[in-house]
Each structure stands twice: as structure tokens, then as C-alpha cells.
Amino acid sequence: MSIPQSSSCLRYFVVFLIQGLIAFLLFAYYKYSNNHSIVPAYSNAEPSNKPASNLIILLWTWPFGDAFPLNSCQKPFDNPQCFFTADRKYYNTANAVVLHHRDVCTSKQQIPQTPRPEGQYWVWFNLESPIHSPNLHFMDNAINLTMSYRSDSDIFTPYGWIEPNEDGDHFAIPPKSELVAWAVSNWNPHSRRVRLYEELKNHIQVDVFGNGHLPLARQDTLAILSKYKFYLAFENSIHKDYITEKLWANALMSGSVPIVLGPPRENYERFIPANSFIHVDDFPSAKELASYMHELDKNDTKYKQYFNWRTKFKPISKLDWSIQYCKACIALHRAPPYRSMPSLVAWYK
């Protein structure tokens, strides 16, 4: 039985109408999903070729006002990707905001005042010790992730670390012509480190660099300190994991044996070999510590034992802001379930 021509035309018209309706619905859904995605869309000011998996991380302030290149994460911190910005107009679309404590600690008005977008992480960044971190209570119930030198931070950003010496580089102890050096910028006569120095100098020659002492240009630091057999890596305060550039850069990178004053020996040994440093707590007095340094000065074989670990490991000291923030990118891509810390004081004390 043949189908009338008018019925055939009607059927094609209905099919065409349905296809057009489906195309319109798909187009509308595409536009809606682009405008309401979980990862906020980038504005015209942002790079148009950023993959959708990128997180937007807002630096609320430059740390200590130090600007540095953004979006230049290098291996091994370059994957996964993030888009970093210091432009606060991205606050409402940022997945995370990094608050550098020393730049926002003098007033609560220095932290974001507008309502926080749902699910946005606030990251508390601090490399100072607790005694030099005022007004921690400003952050109560506001911080989602911690980022500091503390090994129990959500984002661990130490002053340095050691890595296996896989390159096979042979370490040579720099030529030594001097005995003991100490570079200090904050001279507090009542601090433990200054009092220890005052005792120590009665038994051994110590060359002191810094304000009011011998000059030490930044670009010459390693070259000058490498001439010394020992370096006084005395921290300005004693706290868990607070092991700063005084050890990593001034001592280990210069090739001097560090004499450390800081947390207990066991704490240091979590990060560096036991035979790589001398701890002041191992001696009952400054006089006996000085006697031991004199002994090592006269015994080359015994002195060189403090460098045996350098055949397998090498120190890394990179106080580079970009590296610290790139670590935050990696951590945020695998961030724990969203929660707020009730008290930074209780954790950081």
C-alpha cells in the first residue's frame, strides 16, 4: 500500500523539527555547564588555553612584599597545574587563598573581609617560629590548610632538605683557613645564643658577621663561610622542626660543620644524618664544646668524618617563594576533606 506524498512530507518535517529541538537543547546545556562549572571559568584577563583541571590560587599578599614570577613551576612541582595570581579581583573564583601570616597579622582587617565563596580553601603560610608569630588567634576557625616548616603541616615547606646524590657528584671539602664563623642579624644580649657565644669566645676564636660586626655581602656569603671549619647555626628561638637557613645554607651549603643550637638532637636527625653536625646539648659547657672543636681542628681524619654522608646525599637549600607556592599547588589537588582549624595557637605553640 503506497503512502500519500503529503504524509511523507509531514513525517520528514516532524523528524527535522525533533532534530532541531535536540540541537537547541544540547547547545543550551553546553552554555549552562560552561557558566556553572565546579572549577570557575577564567575571565578574559586570564590565559584562554588553561586546562579545566587547573586550580586558581590567589596570593592575598606578596610574602614580605617580595614579588616573584608566577605560573613557572618547575620539576618536580610542575604537575598538576595551577593558575597563580596576586590580583584580588579573582577572590570570588579562587579555589584557594594563601595568607602569609606576617603580612596579615597586625589587624583582622588585613584578611579577606567579603564573604568566602563556598568550598574555598584558606591556606595559612608561615616560616617564622611561634614566638615571632603574633596574633595567631586572628585565624581561629578560618584556616583550612597549614603551610609551614613544621613537618606536620598540611603543606610542608622546610628551609632545606637532603636528597640522594644520584648524579654521582664528588663532594670536596673546601680549603679551610679559618676556624669558627657566625653570621647574626638580630643581636639580643639576653638570648640563649648570644649568651652561649659570650661563653664560647673565651675558649675559641669566633668571627662574627652581621650588623655591628664584620661585613658579609649576600653574594659573598658562601665563599667566605666555606673557609671556616665550623659554623654556629644558632636559631633565634627553640621550637619543634624550626631548623632554618642557618643550618641549610650558611653551614651545609658552604661546606662547614654546623654547630647547632635549636630543637633536640633527635629532631635534627629526622632531617639530616647524625654524623653531619655537632649539637651544643651534647656538651655540659661551652668550654668543653670549644675543646672538642680544637680537637677536631688538630685531627684532620676525625674532622673529615663529618662529611662522609656527602658521598650518598646532598643538601638542598632553596628559600625560593615560587617553590613554596608550587608545593601548595600539588597539595591542593589532593587536599583533605574540607575542614577549619578551631585554633592555630593550640597547634602551633
FENTAFEN-V698330 format. One line per field, one symbol per residue. ss: DSSP state (2 for helix, 1 for strand, 0 for the rest). Layout:
ss->???
//
This chain:
ss->0000222222222222222222222222222222200000000000000000001111100022200000000000000001111002222220011111222200022200000000001111110002220002222000001111000000110000111100000000000001111110000000022222222200000111100001000222222220011111110000000000222222222000111110002222000002221112220002222222222222022222222222201111000022222222222220000000000222220
//
